[in-house]
Amino acid sequence: MITRFEISNFKRLQTAELQLGNAAVFIGPNNSGKTTALQALALWDIGWRRWAEKRDNSTASERKGVTINRRDLYSIPVPSARLLWNDLHTRDTARVEGKQSTDNVYITLTAEGIHDDKPWSCALEFYYANEESFYCRLKDGPDGRVPEGVRRHNVVFLPPMSGLSEREHRKEAGEIAVLIGEGQTAQVLRNLCWQLFSREDKSAWKQLVGHIKRLFHICLLEPQYIKERSELSLGYKESSGVELDLSSSGRGCQQVLLLLSYMLANPGAVLLLDEPDAHLEILRQRDVYNLITEIAAEQGSQIIAASHSEVILQEAAERDVVIAFVGRPHRIDTRSRAQVRKALESIHMADYYLAEQKGWMLYLEGSTDLAILRRLAQRLEHPAREFLSDSVPVFYLGNNKPQEARDHFQGLREAKSNLAGIALFDRLDKELHTGSALTERMWRRREIENYITTPASLRAYVQQGLRGNDLIDEAERKTRLATLEQCVEELVSALRVTQKPDPWGAEIKVTDDFLDPLFTNYYQRLGIPQQTFKRDYHGLADGIPVEEIPEEVIEMLDIISEVAGRANPEK
């Protein structure tokens, strides 16, 4: 995973420092630099690969820059290499002691990351040669070689779907990669699906079929290879039973099919997605974003996406990394989030549309609350999972203030008078309203994370990703569990000394007073960069034993089912 990326002198970005995560979303107006940042990541990937190919086995004296032709930049099409430099400034010229001196202006791209719990760093310099080419060299490499952690990364730039061609010939993997890099996704969609289908293990293909059926209510047919013409054919069946060629499907369906087929065929990739929500209506934007981030987490992939979608911004605001390209690109943290949320809290047409289509609204503090409810419903096999799984009509408040939920809900009721709603809040020191169309409930414990924080869930969480029959993983498991036990014991003792509530009880604010210091200390003891933050705590729900899930959780899920069940959506 790439955790940090620094850009200098590349296109419209003079300087930028991007703190990344498992999923990161770039937001901002047109021409603000979002796509430029994705292209910089793609250039960094091209650069280190070219250097490793030409210079890894060279002597120190031979390690001068390697040549890159602008025509090799499939995802960064430019008619002249000079256009890659900020303000087209490729040389600095000065007069020193009566003589003219010229120095190169470098594009510098620095990536830092972690692989197998080991940090790595790789900085590259690019300097101009001529209109057709430029040079790349490794900067500050300890031995002139690309770090091993970098070599484990496959960075892929996936542009929006460009429309589907009527015919598509079968292609080899190298040609598919080139065409994707050139943005010619219309030429490879059937090939990506064929790659999945032609595997001996059909599980990925079955996943793809299931996702498309759930999202678009169509059933993908098995792809066919027409040997006589070296062509691939792919169709689908509508709910009416009519069978059509894939070219007859909507652009949004094709866009999602492109994303999912590539992800399922290439686990562990770093995916650069330029407007993954392109061609999708509002209801499906949230579903698709949640789905691709879920698949990425399962496959060990990383998502870095540029988007204009308010829906995706709302979904990612608390759970994932959000970088605003407004002025100097900057990460939206807890201090600036309130300002962003304020802009999102007004009622937009998207909210009215969602209310009309679903007939009910769910109000939560943030997307982590939804993630926890979703996982607990799945663990319990509760009927609420049906209402929480797809196209959830949720509005994130960004705070624990009931009045804001009431104001928003009443505004929606002006357009849909029979709208049902439920709002869930962390524990408050005042009574909630009763008897209105908006059902209001609060947790008896301080916050929802209190219900999933147990010794068992913590032990299960730190063992994620470890295999049960591997000796190396078994040793790692013992280390993690021993470190966790020590950190928990020390923190529990400190809480007692300071007369703060028990971490397993109802009175503690468990995220701030227990989980935050616990994971900070845990990763410090392991000697690796911290990988678990508040946006990740919903993962504890996967590890809590079903029998330890409190009865109150079931009661809340019952209420959600009741409210959603009496919704009267527009037909």
C-alpha positions as CSV (number, residue, x, y, z in Angstrom):
1,M,0.0,0.0,0.0
2,I,1.2,3.5,-0.8
3,T,0.7,5.6,2.3
4,R,2.3,8.9,1.2
5,F,2.9,10.5,-2.2
6,E,4.8,13.8,-2.8
7,I,4.7,15.7,-6.1
8,S,6.9,18.5,-7.3
9,N,6.8,20.4,-10.6
10,F,4.4,18.0,-12.4
11,K,1.9,19.7,-14.8
12,R,-0.5,22.0,-12.8
13,L,0.9,20.8,-9.4
14,Q,3.9,22.8,-8.3
15,T,4.0,20.9,-5.0
16,A,1.6,18.5,-3.3
17,E,1.8,16.1,-0.5
18,L,-0.9,13.4,-0.4
19,Q,-1.5,11.2,2.7
20,L,-3.2,8.1,1.4
21,G,-4.9,5.0,2.9
22,N,-6.5,1.7,1.8
23,A,-9.1,3.9,0.1
24,A,-8.6,7.5,-0.8
25,V,-10.9,10.0,-2.7
26,F,-9.7,13.2,-4.4
27,I,-12.4,15.9,-4.5
28,G,-12.4,19.3,-6.1
29,P,-13.7,21.4,-9.0
30,N,-12.7,20.8,-12.6
31,N,-9.1,21.6,-13.4
32,S,-8.1,21.5,-9.8
33,G,-5.4,18.8,-10.2
34,K,-7.3,15.6,-9.2
35,T,-6.5,13.7,-12.5
36,T,-3.0,15.3,-12.5
37,A,-2.3,13.6,-9.2
38,L,-3.5,10.2,-10.5
39,Q,-1.3,10.7,-13.6
40,A,1.7,11.5,-11.3
41,L,1.2,8.2,-9.6
42,A,1.1,6.5,-12.9
43,L,4.3,8.2,-14.0
44,W,6.0,7.2,-10.8
45,D,5.1,3.6,-11.6
46,I,6.4,3.8,-15.1
47,G,9.6,5.5,-13.8
48,W,10.6,2.9,-11.3
49,R,9.8,0.0,-13.6
50,R,12.0,1.5,-16.4
51,W,14.8,2.2,-13.9
52,A,14.6,-1.4,-12.5
53,E,14.7,-2.8,-16.0
54,K,17.8,-0.8,-17.1
55,R,19.8,0.0,-14.0
56,D,19.3,-2.6,-11.3
57,N,22.2,-4.7,-12.4
58,S,24.4,-1.8,-13.5
59,T,27.5,-0.5,-11.7
60,A,27.4,2.8,-9.8
61,S,29.1,4.7,-12.6
62,E,26.5,3.6,-15.1
63,R,23.5,4.7,-13.1
64,K,22.6,7.7,-15.1
65,G,19.0,8.5,-16.1
66,V,17.1,6.1,-18.2
67,T,15.2,7.4,-21.2
68,I,11.4,7.5,-21.3
69,N,9.6,8.4,-24.5
70,R,6.4,10.4,-24.2
71,R,4.6,7.8,-26.4
72,D,5.1,5.3,-23.6
73,L,2.9,7.4,-21.3
74,Y,-0.3,5.7,-22.3
75,S,-2.3,7.2,-19.4
76,I,-0.7,10.6,-19.8
77,P,-1.2,11.6,-23.4
78,V,0.8,14.7,-24.3
79,P,1.9,16.0,-27.7
80,S,5.2,17.2,-26.2
81,A,7.2,16.0,-23.2
82,R,7.6,19.7,-22.1
83,L,3.9,19.7,-21.1
84,L,4.7,17.4,-18.2
85,W,6.6,20.2,-16.4
86,N,4.8,22.8,-14.3
87,D,4.5,26.0,-16.3
88,L,6.5,24.3,-19.1
89,H,9.6,25.2,-17.0
90,T,12.3,22.6,-17.8
91,R,15.5,24.6,-17.4
92,D,16.9,27.3,-15.1
93,T,19.3,29.7,-16.7
94,A,21.6,32.1,-14.8
95,R,24.8,34.0,-15.4
96,V,27.6,33.2,-13.0
97,E,30.9,35.1,-13.3
98,G,30.1,36.3,-16.7
99,K,29.2,32.8,-18.0
100,Q,25.7,31.5,-18.6
101,S,24.8,28.4,-16.6
102,T,21.9,26.1,-17.3
103,D,20.4,23.7,-14.7
104,N,17.7,21.1,-15.1
105,V,14.4,21.6,-13.4
106,Y,13.3,18.2,-12.0
107,I,9.9,16.7,-11.6
108,T,10.3,14.8,-8.3
109,L,7.8,12.1,-7.3
110,T,8.3,10.4,-4.0
111,A,6.2,7.5,-2.8
112,E,6.3,5.9,0.7
113,G,4.4,2.8,1.7
114,I,4.3,-0.5,3.5
115,H,4.4,-4.1,2.3
116,D,4.3,-7.1,4.6
117,D,4.5,-4.7,7.6
118,K,7.8,-3.2,6.3
119,P,8.0,0.4,5.3
120,W,9.6,1.5,2.0
121,S,10.4,4.7,0.2
122,C,11.2,5.4,-3.4
123,A,11.9,8.9,-4.9
124,L,12.4,9.5,-8.6
125,E,13.7,12.5,-10.5
126,F,12.7,13.3,-14.1
127,Y,14.5,15.8,-16.3
128,Y,13.8,17.0,-19.8
129,A,15.6,15.8,-22.9
130,N,13.6,17.0,-25.9
131,E,10.0,17.2,-27.1
132,E,9.8,13.4,-27.5
133,S,11.6,12.1,-24.4
134,F,12.9,12.8,-20.9
135,Y,15.1,11.0,-18.4
136,C,14.3,9.3,-15.1
137,R,16.7,8.3,-12.3
138,L,16.4,6.9,-8.8
139,K,17.0,9.6,-6.1
140,D,18.8,8.8,-2.9
141,G,18.6,5.0,-3.3
142,P,20.8,3.2,-0.8
143,D,22.3,0.9,-3.4
144,G,20.9,2.3,-6.6
145,R,18.2,-0.4,-6.7
146,V,14.4,-0.1,-6.4
147,P,13.3,-1.2,-2.9
148,E,11.8,-4.6,-2.7
149,G,8.5,-3.3,-1.3
150,V,8.0,-1.2,-4.4
151,R,8.3,-4.1,-6.7
152,R,5.3,-5.8,-5.1
153,H,3.0,-3.0,-6.3
154,N,1.1,-3.0,-9.6
155,V,-0.3,0.5,-10.2
156,V,-3.0,0.7,-12.8
157,F,-4.8,3.8,-14.2
158,L,-8.4,3.0,-15.1
159,P,-10.2,5.9,-16.9
160,P,-13.9,6.1,-17.3
161,M,-15.6,3.8,-19.7
162,S,-15.3,5.2,-23.2
163,G,-18.2,3.3,-24.9
164,L,-18.3,-0.3,-26.0
165,S,-17.2,-1.4,-29.5
166,E,-19.5,-3.6,-31.5
167,R,-16.7,-6.2,-32.0
168,E,-13.8,-7.2,-29.9
169,H,-10.9,-9.5,-30.8
170,R,-9.3,-11.7,-28.2
171,K,-6.1,-10.1,-26.9
172,E,-3.1,-11.1,-24.9
173,A,-2.5,-9.7,-21.4
174,G,0.2,-7.2,-22.6
175,E,-2.0,-5.7,-25.2
176,I,-4.9,-5.4,-22.8
177,A,-2.7,-3.4,-20.4
178,V,-1.5,-1.1,-23.2
179,L,-5.1,-0.4,-24.3
180,I,-6.3,0.3,-20.8
181,G,-3.3,2.7,-20.4
182,E,-4.3,4.5,-23.6
183,G,-7.9,4.9,-22.2
184,Q,-9.3,2.5,-24.8
185,T,-11.4,0.6,-22.4
186,A,-14.0,-0.1,-25.0
187,Q,-11.6,-2.5,-26.7
188,V,-10.9,-4.7,-23.7
189,L,-14.1,-5.1,-21.6
190,R,-15.1,-8.5,-23.1
191,N,-11.5,-9.6,-22.8
192,L,-11.4,-8.8,-19.0
193,C,-14.6,-10.8,-18.6
194,W,-13.1,-13.7,-20.7
195,Q,-10.0,-13.8,-18.4
196,L,-12.3,-14.4,-15.4
197,F,-14.5,-16.9,-17.1
198,S,-11.7,-19.0,-18.7
199,R,-10.0,-19.7,-15.4
200,E,-10.3,-23.2,-13.9
201,D,-11.6,-21.6,-10.7
202,K,-14.9,-19.9,-11.6
203,S,-15.4,-18.2,-8.2
204,A,-14.3,-14.7,-9.4
205,W,-16.6,-15.0,-12.5
206,K,-19.5,-16.1,-10.3
207,Q,-18.8,-13.1,-8.0
208,L,-18.9,-10.8,-11.0
209,V,-22.2,-12.2,-12.2
210,G,-23.7,-11.9,-8.8
211,H,-22.6,-8.2,-8.3
212,I,-24.0,-7.2,-11.7
213,K,-27.3,-9.0,-11.1
214,R,-27.7,-7.2,-7.8
215,L,-26.8,-3.8,-9.0
216,F,-28.5,-3.7,-12.5
217,H,-31.0,-6.6,-12.4
218,I,-29.5,-8.4,-15.4
219,C,-27.8,-11.7,-15.7
220,L,-24.5,-11.9,-17.6
221,L,-24.3,-14.8,-20.0
222,E,-21.2,-16.9,-20.4
223,P,-18.7,-15.2,-22.8
224,Q,-18.1,-17.0,-26.1
225,Y,-14.9,-17.3,-28.2
226,I,-15.6,-17.4,-31.9
227,K,-12.4,-19.0,-33.1
228,E,-13.1,-18.4,-36.8
229,R,-13.0,-14.7,-36.4
230,S,-10.9,-14.6,-33.2
231,E,-13.7,-12.6,-31.6
232,L,-15.3,-12.6,-28.2
233,S,-19.0,-12.4,-27.6
234,L,-20.7,-11.4,-24.4
235,G,-24.4,-11.0,-23.7
236,Y,-26.8,-10.6,-20.9
237,K,-30.4,-11.6,-20.1
238,E,-32.9,-9.0,-18.8
239,S,-35.5,-9.8,-16.2
240,S,-38.0,-10.2,-19.0
241,G,-36.0,-13.1,-20.4
242,V,-34.8,-11.1,-23.5
243,E,-31.1,-11.8,-24.4
244,L,-29.0,-8.9,-25.7
245,D,-25.4,-8.2,-26.6
246,L,-23.4,-6.3,-24.0
247,S,-23.2,-3.3,-26.3
248,S,-26.9,-2.7,-25.7
249,S,-26.4,-2.2,-21.9
250,G,-26.2,1.2,-20.3
251,R,-22.9,3.1,-20.0
252,G,-23.2,2.9,-16.2
253,C,-23.4,-0.9,-16.3
254,Q,-20.4,-1.1,-18.6
255,Q,-18.5,1.2,-16.3
256,V,-19.1,-0.9,-13.3
257,L,-18.4,-4.1,-15.3
258,L,-15.0,-2.7,-16.3
259,L,-14.1,-1.8,-12.7
260,L,-15.2,-5.1,-11.2
261,S,-13.8,-7.4,-13.8
262,Y,-10.4,-5.7,-13.6
263,M,-10.4,-5.8,-9.8
264,L,-11.4,-9.5,-9.6
265,A,-8.8,-10.4,-12.3
266,N,-6.0,-8.5,-10.6
267,P,-6.0,-8.7,-6.8
268,G,-3.5,-6.7,-4.9
269,A,-3.3,-3.8,-7.4
270,V,-3.1,-0.1,-6.7
271,L,-6.1,1.1,-8.7
272,L,-6.2,4.7,-9.9
273,L,-9.8,5.5,-10.7
274,D,-10.8,8.6,-12.6
275,E,-14.5,9.3,-11.8
276,P,-15.5,5.7,-11.1
277,D,-19.1,7.0,-10.6
278,A,-19.2,8.2,-14.2
279,H,-22.5,7.3,-15.9
280,L,-24.1,6.2,-12.7
281,E,-27.3,7.7,-11.2
282,I,-27.3,8.7,-7.6
283,L,-28.7,5.6,-6.1
284,R,-25.9,3.4,-7.5
285,Q,-23.0,5.7,-6.8
286,R,-22.9,4.8,-3.1
287,D,-23.5,1.1,-3.8
288,V,-20.7,0.9,-6.3
289,Y,-18.2,2.9,-4.1
290,N,-19.0,0.6,-1.2
291,L,-18.6,-2.5,-3.3
292,I,-15.3,-1.6,-4.9
293,T,-13.8,-0.6,-1.5
294,E,-15.1,-3.9,0.0
295,I,-13.6,-5.9,-2.9
296,A,-10.3,-4.0,-2.6
297,A,-10.2,-4.7,1.2
298,E,-10.8,-8.5,0.5
299,Q,-8.2,-8.7,-2.2
300,G,-5.5,-6.5,-0.6
301,S,-5.9,-3.8,-3.2
302,Q,-5.8,-0.1,-2.8
303,I,-8.3,2.4,-4.3
304,I,-7.3,6.0,-5.2
305,A,-10.2,7.7,-6.9
306,A,-11.0,11.1,-8.2
307,S,-14.7,12.1,-8.1
308,H,-17.1,15.0,-8.2
309,S,-19.9,13.0,-6.5
310,E,-21.3,14.4,-3.3
311,V,-22.7,10.9,-2.6
312,I,-19.2,9.4,-2.7
313,L,-17.8,12.3,-0.7
314,Q,-20.4,11.7,2.1
315,E,-19.6,8.0,2.1
316,A,-15.9,8.4,2.3
317,A,-15.7,11.4,4.6
318,E,-15.3,9.6,7.8
319,R,-14.4,6.1,6.8
320,D,-11.7,6.6,4.2
321,V,-9.1,9.3,3.3
322,V,-10.5,12.4,1.6
323,I,-8.2,14.9,-0.1
324,A,-9.6,18.2,-1.1
325,F,-8.1,19.8,-4.2
326,V,-9.1,23.3,-3.2
327,G,-6.2,25.7,-3.1
328,R,-3.3,23.5,-2.0
329,P,-4.4,19.8,-2.0
330,H,-5.0,18.9,1.6
331,R,-6.5,16.0,3.6
332,I,-9.8,16.7,5.3
333,D,-9.2,15.9,8.9
334,T,-11.4,16.2,12.0
335,R,-10.8,19.9,12.3
336,S,-11.8,20.8,8.7
337,R,-14.4,18.1,8.3
338,A,-17.0,20.2,10.1
339,Q,-16.8,22.8,7.3
340,V,-17.1,20.2,4.6
341,R,-20.1,18.7,6.4
342,K,-21.7,22.0,6.7
343,A,-21.7,22.4,3.0
344,L,-23.2,18.9,2.6
345,E,-26.0,19.2,5.2
346,S,-28.3,21.4,3.0
347,I,-31.0,19.4,1.3
348,H,-30.1,18.6,-2.3
349,M,-32.1,17.1,-5.1
350,A,-30.1,13.9,-4.5
351,D,-31.7,13.7,-1.0
352,Y,-35.2,14.2,-2.4
353,Y,-34.7,11.6,-5.1
354,L,-33.4,9.0,-2.6
355,A,-36.3,9.7,-0.2
356,E,-38.9,9.2,-3.0
357,Q,-37.3,6.1,-4.4
358,K,-36.8,4.3,-1.1
359,G,-39.7,5.7,1.1
360,W,-37.5,5.9,4.3
361,M,-34.4,7.5,5.6
362,L,-31.8,6.4,8.1
363,Y,-29.9,9.1,10.0
364,L,-26.5,8.2,11.5
365,E,-23.5,10.2,12.7
366,G,-21.2,8.8,10.1
367,S,-20.5,6.0,7.6
368,T,-18.6,4.0,10.2
369,D,-21.9,3.6,12.1
370,L,-23.5,2.1,9.0
371,A,-20.5,-0.2,8.4
372,I,-20.9,-1.5,12.0
373,L,-24.7,-2.0,11.7
374,R,-24.2,-3.8,8.4
375,R,-21.7,-6.2,9.7
376,L,-23.6,-7.0,12.9
377,A,-26.8,-7.6,10.9
378,Q,-24.9,-10.0,8.7
379,R,-23.3,-11.8,11.7
380,L,-26.7,-12.2,13.3
381,E,-28.4,-13.1,10.0
382,H,-30.9,-10.5,11.1
383,P,-33.7,-9.4,8.6
384,A,-32.3,-5.8,8.8
385,R,-29.4,-6.9,6.6
386,E,-31.7,-6.8,3.6
387,F,-32.4,-3.1,4.3
388,L,-28.8,-2.2,5.1
389,S,-27.0,-4.0,2.3
390,D,-27.9,-2.2,-0.9
391,S,-28.9,1.4,-1.7
392,V,-29.3,2.4,1.9
393,P,-31.1,5.7,2.1
394,V,-28.8,7.1,4.7
395,F,-28.0,10.7,5.6
396,Y,-24.8,11.3,7.7
397,L,-25.2,14.1,10.2
398,G,-21.6,14.5,11.1
399,N,-22.6,15.1,14.7
400,N,-24.8,13.8,17.5
401,K,-27.5,16.6,17.3
402,P,-31.1,15.4,16.9
403,Q,-32.4,18.7,15.7
404,E,-30.4,18.6,12.5
405,A,-31.9,15.2,11.7
406,R,-35.4,16.5,12.4
407,D,-34.9,19.6,10.2
408,H,-33.6,17.5,7.3
409,F,-36.3,14.9,7.7
410,Q,-39.1,17.5,7.8
411,G,-37.7,19.2,4.7
412,L,-37.9,15.9,2.9
413,R,-41.4,15.3,4.2
414,E,-42.4,18.5,2.3
415,A,-41.8,16.6,-0.9
416,K,-42.9,13.1,0.3
417,S,-45.5,13.4,3.1
418,N,-45.5,9.6,3.9
419,L,-41.7,9.3,4.3
420,A,-40.6,7.1,7.2
421,G,-37.4,7.6,9.1
422,I,-35.2,6.5,11.9
423,A,-32.3,8.4,13.6
424,L,-29.8,6.6,15.8
425,F,-27.6,8.7,18.2
426,D,-24.8,8.1,20.6
427,R,-26.0,8.4,24.2
428,L,-27.3,11.9,25.0
429,D,-28.0,13.7,28.3
430,K,-31.5,14.6,27.2
431,E,-34.7,12.9,26.1
432,L,-35.5,12.3,22.5
433,H,-38.8,13.2,20.8
434,T,-41.5,10.5,20.5
435,G,-44.6,10.1,18.5
436,S,-43.4,11.7,15.3
437,A,-42.8,10.2,11.8
438,L,-39.1,10.2,12.6
439,T,-38.3,7.4,15.0
440,E,-35.5,8.6,17.3
441,R,-33.4,6.2,19.4
442,M,-30.1,6.5,21.3
443,W,-27.6,3.9,22.4
444,R,-27.5,3.2,26.1
445,R,-23.7,3.0,25.9
446,R,-21.6,6.0,25.0
447,E,-21.2,5.1,21.4
448,I,-21.8,2.3,18.9
449,E,-18.2,1.1,19.1
450,N,-18.7,0.2,22.7
451,Y,-20.8,-2.8,21.5
452,I,-18.1,-4.3,19.4
453,T,-15.1,-3.7,21.7
454,T,-14.3,-6.9,23.6
455,P,-11.2,-9.0,24.3
456,A,-12.4,-11.5,21.8
457,S,-13.0,-9.0,19.0
458,L,-9.6,-7.4,19.6
459,R,-7.8,-10.7,19.4
460,A,-9.7,-11.7,16.2
461,Y,-8.9,-8.3,14.6
462,V,-5.1,-8.4,15.1
463,Q,-5.0,-11.9,13.6
464,Q,-6.7,-10.9,10.3
465,G,-4.7,-11.9,7.3
466,L,-2.8,-14.7,9.0
467,R,-3.1,-18.3,7.8
468,G,-3.8,-21.1,10.2
469,N,-1.5,-23.7,8.7
470,D,1.6,-21.5,8.2
471,L,4.5,-21.7,10.6
472,I,5.7,-18.1,9.9
473,D,2.2,-16.8,10.3
474,E,1.8,-18.8,13.5
475,A,4.9,-17.1,15.0
476,E,3.5,-13.7,13.9
477,R,0.2,-14.6,15.5
478,K,1.9,-15.3,18.9
479,T,3.8,-11.9,18.6
480,R,0.6,-10.0,17.8
481,L,-1.4,-11.5,20.5
482,A,1.3,-11.2,23.1
483,T,1.8,-7.5,22.2
484,L,-2.0,-6.9,22.3
485,E,-2.4,-8.5,25.7
486,Q,0.5,-6.4,27.1
487,C,-1.0,-3.2,25.7
488,V,-4.5,-3.9,26.9
489,E,-3.2,-4.8,30.4
490,E,-1.2,-1.6,30.7
491,L,-4.1,0.6,29.4
492,V,-6.7,-1.0,31.7
493,S,-4.3,-0.4,34.6
494,A,-3.8,3.2,33.6
495,L,-7.6,3.7,33.3
496,R,-8.0,2.4,36.9
497,V,-5.3,4.6,38.3
498,T,-6.9,7.7,36.6
499,Q,-10.3,6.6,37.8
500,K,-11.7,6.4,34.3
501,P,-14.4,3.9,33.3
502,D,-13.7,0.3,32.5
503,P,-13.0,-0.3,28.7
504,W,-15.6,-3.1,28.5
505,G,-18.4,-1.1,30.1
506,A,-21.0,1.3,29.0
507,E,-19.6,4.6,30.4
508,I,-16.3,4.9,28.6
509,K,-16.0,6.8,25.3
510,V,-14.2,3.8,23.9
511,T,-12.8,5.2,20.7
512,D,-11.0,8.2,22.3
513,D,-10.2,6.8,25.7
514,F,-9.3,3.2,24.8
515,L,-9.0,2.2,21.2
516,D,-7.0,5.2,20.0
517,P,-4.2,4.9,22.7
518,L,-4.4,1.1,22.4
519,F,-3.6,0.9,18.7
520,T,-1.1,3.7,18.9
521,N,0.9,1.7,21.5
522,Y,0.3,-1.6,19.8
523,Y,1.9,-0.6,16.5
524,Q,4.7,1.2,18.3
525,R,5.5,-2.0,20.1
526,L,5.5,-3.9,16.9
527,G,7.8,-1.3,15.3
528,I,5.6,-0.7,12.2
529,P,3.6,2.3,11.0
530,Q,0.1,2.6,12.5
531,Q,-2.5,0.9,10.3
532,T,-5.6,1.1,12.4
533,F,-7.5,4.3,13.1
534,K,-11.0,5.3,14.0
535,R,-12.2,4.8,10.5
536,D,-11.1,1.2,10.8
537,Y,-12.8,0.3,14.1
538,H,-15.9,-1.1,12.3
539,G,-13.7,-4.1,11.5
540,L,-14.0,-5.2,15.2
541,A,-17.6,-6.3,14.4
542,D,-16.2,-9.1,12.3
543,G,-14.5,-10.7,15.2
544,I,-17.0,-10.4,18.1
545,P,-18.5,-13.8,18.8
546,V,-22.2,-13.9,18.0
547,E,-23.1,-14.9,21.5
548,E,-21.4,-11.7,22.8
549,I,-23.4,-9.3,20.7
550,P,-25.6,-7.4,23.2
551,E,-29.4,-7.8,23.1
552,E,-29.6,-4.0,22.6
553,V,-28.0,-4.4,19.1
554,I,-30.8,-6.8,18.2
555,E,-33.4,-4.4,19.4
556,M,-32.0,-1.6,17.3
557,L,-31.9,-3.8,14.2
558,D,-35.5,-4.8,14.9
559,I,-36.5,-1.1,14.9
560,I,-34.6,-0.5,11.6
561,S,-36.5,-3.5,10.0
562,E,-39.8,-2.2,11.3
563,V,-39.3,1.4,9.9
564,A,-37.9,0.2,6.6
565,G,-40.6,-2.4,6.3
566,R,-43.4,0.1,6.4
567,A,-41.8,2.4,3.8
568,N,-43.9,3.3,0.8
569,P,-41.4,4.0,-2.1
570,E,-42.3,5.5,-5.4
571,K,-43.0,3.0,-8.1
